[in-house]
Amino acid sequence: MTAEVQRYSLEQIEALELAPAADHEALEGSVLELASDEDLRQALEKAFNYRGDITITLKSGERIDAYIFNRHTGAALADSWVQYFAPNSSEKRKLSYADVARLEFSGKDRAAGKHWEDWVKAYNEKKAAGEKNIALHPEALE
């Protein structure tokens, strides 16, 4: 039994329906209200999905600049944690949800405004202008 490979032309690919991008909540510069354990859990989930640095204020008063890259949600705050990188360090660090007093979305959101639809639009503009060997490259992160 041989498997047939379906081949699509560029026009067919371009005609495929694109799913709309997920709504992106504008968090850059915001400070989230942490009135309850559930507020804290939701805020840390947003911080995990945020593609920029955040500033975490601990209950001790210490402030940590962090990029959250992993998290675990347990039954209680003491059983839940985030893993993060601090600026200018490759060391992975871990922090309990129970130690968090405040979250600020202090760093630039690197994903804001960067959507697949924007890349497709740029491709189509280059194609319409008659360019050949079109390649789309990501923007520099500064």
N, C-alpha and C positions, 0 to 999 in steps of 0.2 A: 504494500500500500504506500503510495507516495503522497506527500502533503503538497497541496498547491499553495503557492504564495500569491496573495492578492497584491497586485501592483497598482498604485494610484498615481495619476499625473499630478503635477504641481497645482493645476487648476482645481482638481478634485479635492486635494488636501485643503486648499484655501477656502473651498466652498463648504467644508465641514462646519457644522454648528459649534461654536465655542461656548463652553459653559461660562456664565458670568463669574467674575472674580468675587471672592469672599469680601464682604464689607470689612474695611480696615478701620478700626477705631483709632482716632487721632489722640494718642496719649502723650506725645512729646511735650514736656514741660508741665505735665499735670501731677498732682499729688492726690492719691486716692484715700477716701475716708475708710478707716478700719475700725468701725464701731463694734463689730462682732467677729467671732471666729470665721463665720461664713464669708464676711467681707474680706478678711485676710486671705482666705483660701482663693477666692475669686481674683483678688488683686495679684497674688503670686502666680496664678495661672496666666493672667494678662502679662505679667512681667516675663514669664517663660516664653510667651509668644511674641514679645516685643523684640525687635531686632536692633537694639541699642543698649547703652548702659543705663543703669538705674542707680539711685542712691538709696541704700537701705539704712534706716536709723534703728538701732537696736534698743531694747528696753533699758540697757545700761547707759544709753546716750551716745555710744560710739556710732560713727557714720562710716559706711562701707560703700565705695563705688564698685559696682559689679556688673558683669554680663552673665545672666543666668542661662545655662545650657542644659540643665537637667533638673527634674524634680520628682519627688515621691510623696504621694498623699496617703497618710495612714488614717486610722480611726480618730486619733486625737492630734492636736497640734504638735505635741511632743514627739509623736511618731512620724511626723511629716518633715521633709527637708528639701532644700534646694542646693544644687551644686552650681558654682559660679567661678568665673575668672575675674581677678582684679586687674585693672589696667597695668600694663607693663610687666605682667607676670604670667607665666605659663602653668603655674601651680594651680591644680584644681582644689577648690575649697568647698566646705559643706557647712550649711547653716540650718538650724532648726526653725520651723515656722514659729514656735513658741517664743523665740527670742526677738521677733520682728515687731517694732512699734509703728513704723512709718515707711512708706514707699514713695519715692519721687522718680518720675520718668525724666531723668536729667540729661541723658545723652541723646544725640541725634538719632532719629528712627531711620535706620539704613534701608528699610523696606518701603517707606512711604513713597507713594507715587510710582513705584516700579512694578508695573503689571504686564502680563503677557500681551494684553491688547495693545499696549504702547509699543512693544517690540514688533508686533505684526503690522501696526500702522507704519512704523519706520521702514520695515521691509517693503511694504506695498508702495510707499512714496519713492523709495530708491528704484524699485522695479518700474514704476510708471515713468520715472525720469530716464529710463533706458539703461540704467547701470547693469553691468554683468558681474558675475562672481560675487554676489552680494553676501556679506557676512555681517551679522549683528554681534557686537561685542558689549560686554557689561561695562557700565560706567565705573570709573575709578572711585574708590572709597575715600579719597582725599589723602 
